[in-house]
Amino acid sequence: MPYLPSPKIVIIGAGFGGLKAAKLLGKKNVGQVVLIDKTNHHLFQPLLYQVASAALSPTDIAAPIREILSQYRNTYVMMGDVVSIDKENHCIHLQNDTKIQYDYLIVATGARHSYFGNSHWEKFAPGLKTLDDALTIRERILMSFERAEGSACDKEVEKHLNFIIIGGGPTGVEMAGAIAEIAHKTMRDDFRKINVSKTKIYLVEGLSHLLNTYPEKLSNRARRDLTKLGVDVITGKRVTDITEDGVLIGDTFIPTHNVIWAAGNQASPLLKTLNSELDKQGRVIVDADLSLPNHPEIFVIGDAACAKDKNGQPIPAVAPAAMQQGRYVAKLIIKQLPKEKRPAFKYLDKGSMAMVATGKAIMKMGPIELSGWLAWLGWGFIHILFLIGFRNRLGVCLEWIYELITGGRRSRLISKPIEDYEKSHKARLAAIKD
């Protein structure tokens, strides 16, 4: 087992909440901080769909964790997989048998997609949570057009040009709009055999409205914008089966090789090792100070926590909430406040927004509701503002300007020959067991 100085504060996860806590604790030089993550980078998840749709490259929305925290001399970064938490003995266990003690523990493990008991669907309908997910989806989208161009059978061409996105939340809406732009704008004149304009995009939502957390007026506007882009929006119907040949929606079967899952989230299974009460999504039910009941030294934040506001409503699993929680917990640790003197966490809702396509977005900030170009400009400004690093901000801004002027997406690269793709695709299907 490698030697590590005994840490005082351990943070699991370098997402929005974990990184915010690490930076504040680093600035204040409070004890020793160890940040552990499965990857070596912090990912700006709100723009992950743009990597999946070839609008941005992975380096535009990710940055090395070590570089971000390099100025904080009391902070250690570890790339590793935490497999269990021993809250009674104040230690965590990593996959490589490393054991790390802590005085304070911040659990910010995020979430993965949930298939609601149908895990065998994953091999046909990948979700979108990591860079690997985004690159897999990008590869499948671009390869579908190539395979359609090389198909002799009209039915196979149809399968390759049908795209189904399951889930009508922000990710589903954004992916549907992005694929519509790729098919009907970016690659409209790139092929000679197939008619790319015949691409069909279906967005399926089990509830009666898209973006059900938004006001009905904005939800309806998003639906109209998607329809104008050529997206077939299906609401009030649920997916009942997904196979290699297509998707069954109610009693209607749509043949396709392209399915993207954006319908649900499930918290990390690591949380089960805390032996604490969990909600239906597997999140830890925390006290008002975001700590574990009877364990004031353990905090759970972000997508891993089931926390409620002063009105008893669940705090949404969004980036601003995670960052506010990370800052709040770090301040509690800095002040060394006992549990009985800790103020309850208060979430400040700064609004919500979702992009449909270029020049089309919706935004709600308090009583203000916006849509169209003004909302799109606000969406772009906020996302640029929260990106980490000047290079990333500048790069994303330039890519968006290029796309706005030309309609092009410069990241439309397939890194391997079609024969290699077919082999890796079959291997991936075989690797994911039912």
C-alpha positions as CSV (number, residue, x, y, z in Angstrom):
1,M,0.0,0.0,0.0
2,P,1.5,3.4,-1.0
3,Y,2.3,5.8,1.8
4,L,0.0,8.8,2.2
5,P,0.2,11.5,4.9
6,S,-2.8,11.1,7.2
7,P,-5.5,13.5,5.7
8,K,-7.9,15.5,7.8
9,I,-10.5,16.1,5.1
10,V,-11.3,13.6,2.3
11,I,-13.5,14.5,-0.7
12,I,-14.9,11.8,-2.9
13,G,-15.8,13.2,-6.4
14,A,-14.4,16.2,-8.3
15,G,-17.7,17.3,-9.8
16,F,-19.2,20.8,-9.2
17,G,-19.8,20.3,-5.4
18,G,-16.6,18.4,-4.6
19,L,-14.3,20.8,-6.5
20,K,-15.9,23.9,-5.0
21,A,-15.3,22.5,-1.5
22,A,-11.7,21.6,-2.4
23,K,-10.9,25.0,-3.7
24,L,-12.3,26.8,-0.7
25,L,-10.6,24.5,1.8
26,G,-7.4,24.9,-0.2
27,K,-7.5,28.7,-0.1
28,K,-8.0,28.7,3.6
29,N,-5.3,26.1,4.1
30,V,-7.4,24.1,6.6
31,G,-5.6,20.9,7.5
32,Q,-4.9,18.4,4.8
33,V,-7.3,17.8,1.9
34,V,-7.4,14.7,-0.2
35,L,-9.6,14.8,-3.3
36,I,-10.3,11.4,-4.9
37,D,-12.0,10.8,-8.3
38,K,-12.2,8.0,-10.8
39,T,-10.9,10.2,-13.6
40,N,-8.2,12.8,-13.7
41,H,-10.4,15.6,-15.0
42,H,-13.3,17.9,-13.9
43,L,-16.1,17.7,-16.4
44,F,-18.5,20.6,-17.2
45,Q,-21.5,18.3,-17.6
46,P,-24.1,20.9,-18.8
47,L,-22.2,21.0,-22.2
48,L,-21.5,17.3,-22.4
49,Y,-24.3,16.9,-25.0
50,Q,-22.3,19.3,-27.3
51,V,-19.4,16.8,-27.3
52,A,-21.9,14.0,-28.1
53,S,-23.3,16.1,-31.0
54,A,-19.8,17.1,-32.4
55,A,-20.2,20.8,-31.6
56,L,-17.3,20.8,-29.1
57,S,-14.2,18.6,-28.4
58,P,-13.6,16.9,-25.0
59,T,-10.9,19.4,-24.0
60,D,-13.3,22.3,-24.4
61,I,-15.4,21.2,-21.4
62,A,-12.9,19.4,-19.2
63,A,-9.7,20.3,-17.3
64,P,-7.2,18.3,-15.3
65,I,-8.0,18.2,-11.6
66,R,-4.3,18.5,-10.6
67,E,-3.9,21.6,-12.7
68,I,-7.0,23.2,-11.2
69,L,-5.8,22.6,-7.6
70,S,-2.1,22.9,-8.1
71,Q,-1.8,26.2,-6.3
72,Y,-3.1,24.7,-3.0
73,R,-0.2,23.1,-1.3
74,N,-2.3,21.4,1.4
75,T,-4.4,19.5,-1.3
76,Y,-3.6,16.1,-2.6
77,V,-5.3,14.7,-5.7
78,M,-5.8,10.9,-6.1
79,M,-7.1,9.1,-9.1
80,G,-8.9,6.1,-7.7
81,D,-12.1,4.2,-7.1
82,V,-13.6,4.2,-3.6
83,V,-15.4,0.9,-3.0
84,S,-16.6,1.4,0.6
85,I,-16.9,3.8,3.5
86,D,-16.3,2.7,7.1
87,K,-18.1,5.4,9.0
88,E,-17.5,3.8,12.4
89,N,-13.7,3.7,11.9
90,H,-13.5,7.0,10.0
91,C,-11.9,5.5,6.9
92,I,-12.5,4.8,3.2
93,H,-11.3,1.8,1.2
94,L,-10.1,2.1,-2.4
95,Q,-10.1,-0.7,-5.0
96,N,-6.4,-1.1,-4.8
97,D,-6.6,-1.9,-1.1
98,T,-5.5,1.6,0.0
99,K,-7.2,2.7,3.2
100,I,-7.4,6.4,4.1
101,Q,-8.4,7.9,7.4
102,Y,-10.4,11.1,7.7
103,D,-11.6,13.6,10.3
104,Y,-14.2,15.0,7.8
105,L,-15.6,13.3,4.8
106,I,-17.4,15.0,1.9
107,V,-19.2,12.5,-0.4
108,A,-19.9,14.1,-3.8
109,T,-20.1,11.0,-6.1
110,G,-22.7,12.3,-8.6
111,A,-25.1,10.0,-10.4
112,R,-25.4,7.7,-13.3
113,H,-28.4,7.0,-15.6
114,S,-31.1,4.7,-14.4
115,Y,-33.1,2.3,-16.7
116,F,-35.8,1.7,-14.1
117,G,-35.2,-2.0,-13.7
118,N,-34.4,-2.6,-17.4
119,S,-30.6,-2.5,-17.2
120,H,-30.4,-4.7,-20.3
121,W,-31.5,-1.7,-22.4
122,E,-28.2,0.0,-21.7
123,K,-26.3,-1.8,-24.5
124,F,-28.8,-0.4,-27.0
125,A,-29.5,3.0,-25.4
126,P,-26.4,4.6,-23.9
127,G,-26.8,7.4,-21.4
128,L,-24.8,10.7,-21.2
129,K,-22.9,11.3,-18.0
130,T,-19.2,11.0,-18.8
131,L,-16.8,11.9,-21.6
132,D,-16.6,8.3,-22.6
133,D,-20.5,8.3,-22.9
134,A,-20.3,11.4,-25.0
135,L,-17.7,10.0,-27.4
136,T,-19.6,6.8,-27.7
137,I,-22.7,8.6,-28.7
138,R,-20.9,10.9,-31.1
139,E,-19.3,7.9,-32.8
140,R,-22.7,6.2,-33.1
141,I,-24.4,9.3,-34.6
142,L,-21.7,10.0,-37.2
143,M,-21.3,6.3,-38.0
144,S,-25.0,6.0,-38.6
145,F,-24.9,8.4,-41.5
146,E,-21.8,6.6,-42.9
147,R,-23.5,3.2,-42.7
148,A,-26.7,4.6,-44.3
149,E,-24.6,5.9,-47.2
150,G,-23.1,2.5,-47.7
151,S,-26.4,0.5,-47.3
152,A,-28.1,-1.0,-50.3
153,C,-31.4,-1.8,-48.6
154,D,-33.9,1.1,-48.0
155,K,-35.1,-0.5,-44.8
156,E,-31.5,-0.4,-43.4
157,V,-31.1,3.2,-44.5
158,E,-34.3,4.1,-42.6
159,K,-33.0,2.3,-39.5
160,H,-29.7,4.3,-39.7
161,L,-31.5,7.6,-40.2
162,N,-34.0,7.2,-37.3
163,F,-32.9,8.6,-34.0
164,I,-34.8,8.2,-30.8
165,I,-34.1,10.1,-27.6
166,I,-35.8,8.8,-24.5
167,G,-36.5,11.4,-21.8
168,G,-37.9,15.0,-22.2
169,G,-35.8,16.8,-19.7
170,P,-33.1,19.3,-20.6
171,T,-30.6,16.7,-21.8
172,G,-33.2,15.0,-24.0
173,V,-34.4,18.3,-25.5
174,E,-30.9,19.5,-26.1
175,M,-29.8,16.2,-27.8
176,A,-32.9,16.2,-30.0
177,G,-32.3,19.7,-31.1
178,A,-28.6,19.1,-31.7
179,I,-29.2,16.0,-33.9
180,A,-31.8,17.9,-35.9
181,E,-29.3,20.6,-36.6
182,I,-26.6,18.0,-37.6
183,A,-29.0,16.3,-40.0
184,H,-30.9,19.2,-41.5
185,K,-28.1,21.8,-41.5
186,T,-24.5,20.7,-40.8
187,M,-24.5,17.6,-43.1
188,R,-27.3,18.5,-45.4
189,D,-25.0,18.6,-48.5
190,D,-22.3,16.2,-47.4
191,F,-23.7,12.9,-48.9
192,R,-24.5,11.9,-52.4
193,K,-26.5,8.6,-52.1
194,I,-28.7,9.3,-49.1
195,N,-31.0,12.2,-48.5
196,V,-30.0,13.4,-45.1
197,S,-33.1,15.6,-44.9
198,K,-35.1,12.4,-44.5
199,T,-33.5,11.8,-41.1
200,K,-36.2,11.4,-38.4
201,I,-35.7,12.4,-34.8
202,Y,-38.1,11.2,-32.1
203,L,-38.2,12.6,-28.6
204,V,-40.2,10.5,-26.2
205,E,-41.4,11.7,-22.8
206,G,-43.7,9.6,-20.5
207,L,-45.3,12.7,-18.9
208,S,-47.7,15.0,-20.7
209,H,-45.2,17.8,-21.1
210,L,-41.5,18.2,-22.0
211,L,-39.3,19.9,-19.3
212,N,-41.9,19.3,-16.7
213,T,-40.1,21.4,-14.0
214,Y,-40.6,24.5,-16.2
215,P,-43.7,26.6,-16.6
216,E,-46.1,25.2,-19.2
217,K,-45.7,28.2,-21.4
218,L,-41.9,27.6,-21.7
219,S,-42.5,23.9,-22.1
220,N,-44.9,24.5,-25.0
221,R,-42.4,26.9,-26.6
222,A,-39.7,24.3,-26.5
223,R,-42.0,21.8,-28.1
224,R,-42.9,24.2,-30.9
225,D,-39.3,25.0,-31.6
226,L,-38.4,21.3,-31.8
227,T,-41.3,20.6,-34.1
228,K,-40.1,23.3,-36.4
229,L,-36.7,21.6,-36.5
230,G,-38.3,18.4,-37.7
231,V,-38.3,16.6,-34.3
232,D,-41.4,14.3,-33.7
233,V,-42.2,15.0,-30.0
234,I,-44.1,12.1,-28.4
235,T,-45.5,12.8,-24.9
236,G,-47.7,10.8,-22.6
237,K,-46.4,7.5,-23.8
238,R,-43.7,5.2,-22.3
239,V,-41.1,3.0,-23.8
240,T,-41.9,-0.6,-23.2
241,D,-39.0,-2.3,-24.9
242,I,-35.7,-1.6,-26.6
243,T,-34.0,-4.1,-28.8
244,E,-31.2,-4.1,-31.3
245,D,-33.8,-3.5,-34.0
246,G,-35.6,-0.6,-32.5
247,V,-37.9,0.8,-29.8
248,L,-41.4,-0.1,-28.7
249,I,-43.3,3.0,-27.6
250,G,-46.7,1.8,-26.2
251,D,-47.9,-0.4,-29.1
252,T,-45.8,1.4,-31.8
253,F,-42.5,-0.1,-32.9
254,I,-40.0,2.3,-34.5
255,P,-37.0,0.6,-36.3
256,T,-33.7,2.2,-35.4
257,H,-30.1,1.6,-34.6
258,N,-29.8,4.9,-32.7
259,V,-31.3,5.3,-29.2
260,I,-30.1,7.7,-26.6
261,W,-31.2,7.4,-23.0
262,A,-31.9,10.7,-21.1
263,A,-34.8,9.5,-18.9
264,G,-33.5,9.0,-15.3
265,N,-30.7,9.1,-12.8
266,Q,-29.5,6.7,-10.1
267,A,-27.1,7.6,-7.3
268,S,-23.7,5.8,-6.9
269,P,-23.9,2.4,-5.3
270,L,-21.1,3.5,-3.0
271,L,-23.7,5.3,-0.9
272,K,-25.1,2.0,0.2
273,T,-21.9,1.3,2.2
274,L,-22.8,4.2,4.5
275,N,-25.7,2.1,5.9
276,S,-27.9,5.2,6.0
277,E,-31.4,5.8,4.8
278,L,-31.7,6.3,1.0
279,D,-34.5,7.6,-1.2
280,K,-35.9,5.9,-4.3
281,Q,-33.0,7.1,-6.4
282,G,-30.4,5.8,-4.0
283,R,-29.5,9.2,-2.6
284,V,-28.6,9.7,1.0
285,I,-31.3,11.4,3.1
286,V,-29.3,14.1,4.9
287,D,-30.0,16.4,7.8
288,A,-30.5,20.2,7.4
289,D,-26.7,20.8,7.6
290,L,-26.1,18.1,4.8
291,S,-24.5,15.8,7.2
292,L,-25.3,12.1,7.9
293,P,-27.7,11.6,10.8
294,N,-25.6,10.8,13.9
295,H,-22.4,11.4,12.0
296,P,-21.7,15.2,11.9
297,E,-18.3,14.5,10.3
298,I,-19.7,13.1,7.1
299,F,-21.4,15.4,4.5
300,V,-23.2,14.3,1.4
301,I,-23.8,16.8,-1.4
302,G,-24.8,17.2,-5.0
303,D,-26.6,14.4,-6.8
304,A,-25.6,12.0,-4.0
305,A,-27.8,13.9,-1.4
306,C,-31.5,14.0,-0.9
307,A,-31.8,17.4,0.8
308,K,-34.8,19.6,1.2
309,D,-35.3,23.4,1.3
310,K,-37.1,25.4,4.0
311,N,-40.5,24.5,2.5
312,G,-39.8,20.8,2.5
313,Q,-39.3,20.5,-1.2
314,P,-36.3,18.5,-2.6
315,I,-33.4,20.6,-3.7
316,P,-32.9,20.0,-7.5
317,A,-29.9,18.0,-8.7
318,V,-28.4,20.8,-10.7
319,A,-24.8,22.3,-10.9
320,P,-25.7,25.6,-9.0
321,A,-27.1,23.6,-6.1
322,A,-24.1,21.3,-5.9
323,M,-21.7,24.3,-5.9
324,Q,-23.7,26.1,-3.2
325,Q,-23.6,22.9,-1.1
326,G,-19.9,22.5,-1.6
327,R,-19.2,26.1,-0.5
328,Y,-21.5,25.7,2.5
329,V,-19.9,22.5,3.8
330,A,-16.4,23.9,3.3
331,K,-17.3,26.9,5.5
332,L,-18.7,24.6,8.2
333,I,-15.4,22.7,8.3
334,I,-13.3,25.9,8.3
335,K,-15.3,27.2,11.2
336,Q,-15.2,23.8,13.0
337,L,-18.8,24.3,14.1
338,P,-20.5,21.5,16.2
339,K,-23.7,20.1,14.7
340,E,-26.0,21.9,17.0
341,K,-24.6,25.3,16.0
342,R,-24.7,24.8,12.3
343,P,-27.2,26.9,10.3
344,A,-29.4,24.9,7.9
345,F,-28.3,24.9,4.3
346,K,-30.3,27.4,2.2
347,Y,-30.5,26.9,-1.5
348,L,-30.7,30.1,-3.6
349,D,-32.5,29.3,-6.8
350,K,-30.9,31.5,-9.5
351,G,-33.1,30.2,-12.2
352,S,-33.0,27.4,-14.9
353,M,-32.5,27.3,-18.6
354,A,-32.4,24.9,-21.5
355,M,-31.2,25.2,-25.0
356,V,-33.2,23.8,-27.9
357,A,-31.0,24.8,-30.9
358,T,-29.0,27.8,-32.1
359,G,-31.0,30.9,-31.3
360,K,-33.7,28.8,-29.5
361,A,-33.7,28.4,-25.7
362,I,-35.9,28.9,-22.7
363,M,-35.0,30.5,-19.4
364,K,-36.8,31.2,-16.1
365,M,-35.2,33.5,-13.5
366,G,-37.7,34.3,-10.6
367,P,-40.7,35.9,-12.2
368,I,-38.9,36.4,-15.5
369,E,-39.6,34.0,-18.3
370,L,-37.7,34.3,-21.6
371,S,-37.5,32.3,-24.8
372,G,-35.9,32.6,-28.3
373,W,-32.7,34.5,-29.0
374,L,-32.6,36.5,-25.8
375,A,-32.8,33.3,-23.7
376,W,-30.2,31.7,-26.0
377,L,-27.7,34.5,-25.4
378,G,-28.3,34.3,-21.7
379,W,-27.8,30.6,-21.8
380,G,-24.5,31.0,-23.6
381,F,-23.2,33.7,-21.3
382,I,-24.0,31.7,-18.2
383,H,-22.3,28.6,-19.5
384,I,-19.2,30.5,-20.6
385,L,-19.0,32.2,-17.2
386,F,-19.0,28.9,-15.3
387,L,-16.5,27.0,-17.5
388,I,-13.1,26.5,-15.8
389,G,-10.2,28.3,-17.3
390,F,-9.7,31.1,-19.8
391,R,-8.7,28.7,-22.6
392,N,-11.9,26.7,-22.3
393,R,-14.0,29.9,-22.2
394,L,-12.3,31.3,-25.3
395,G,-12.3,28.0,-27.2
396,V,-16.0,27.4,-26.6
397,C,-16.9,30.9,-27.5
398,L,-15.0,30.7,-30.8
399,E,-16.6,27.3,-31.6
400,W,-20.1,28.7,-31.1
401,I,-19.3,31.8,-33.2
402,Y,-18.0,29.5,-36.0
403,E,-21.2,27.3,-35.7
404,L,-23.5,30.3,-35.7
405,I,-21.9,31.8,-38.9
406,T,-21.3,28.6,-40.9
407,G,-23.5,25.9,-39.3
408,G,-20.5,23.7,-39.2
409,R,-19.3,21.4,-36.4
410,R,-15.6,20.9,-36.5
411,S,-15.5,17.8,-34.2
412,R,-17.2,15.5,-36.7
413,L,-14.3,13.0,-36.6
414,I,-14.5,9.2,-36.5
415,S,-11.2,7.9,-35.2
416,K,-11.3,4.3,-36.6
417,P,-12.2,2.5,-39.8
418,I,-15.7,1.2,-40.2
419,E,-14.5,-2.4,-39.9
420,D,-12.9,-1.6,-36.5
421,Y,-16.1,0.2,-35.5
422,E,-18.2,-2.9,-36.3
423,K,-15.9,-5.1,-34.2
424,S,-15.8,-2.7,-31.2
425,H,-19.6,-2.3,-31.4
426,K,-20.2,-6.0,-31.2
427,A,-17.6,-6.4,-28.4
428,R,-19.3,-3.6,-26.5
429,L,-22.7,-5.3,-26.8
430,A,-21.2,-8.6,-25.7
431,A,-19.5,-6.9,-22.7
432,I,-22.7,-5.5,-21.3
433,K,-24.5,-8.5,-19.8
434,D,-28.3,-8.6,-19.5
